[in-house]
């Protein structure tokens, strides 16, 4: 496994991985849509890293620097055949190190449930979304479990962020020396 700073030579592979990793939801369903997202992630005001396995890009992560203390992890994508091999963990830990180096205090992210991964999917969480969030359970695999293992905490929910009953579960983590 080799860490690499994502550059122009990896953009096509990154777009393919994005469509594969999110094939279960219609976010980046075409290479053209995925390439536009990749190009945006590789812009000057963003940060992106990739991991290669046997010379091929296995996954990548991007971040939006909203301000010095606050970064948003968006997106992270790992080839399905590279899951459970430490690629995602390495990407997130590298991003955390870079965020700390550049003065960030917190990284946050959204883990959309557009596919029924949690018991909140399809439910109306109003008027008490936080109460519903305390009852959050996995129905099938959901990305929030991965981020919890990496030390992220659930900090909120945006009801209906992706349509009725399709909520965005918000997570955050303090990074670096300030987290100790």
Helices and strands as residue ranges (DSSP letters): E 2-5, G 8-10, H 11-21, H 31-41, E 46-53, E 56-65, E 70-78, G 80-82, H 87-101, E 106-112, H 129-134, H 143-149, E 153-158, E 168-174, G 176-179
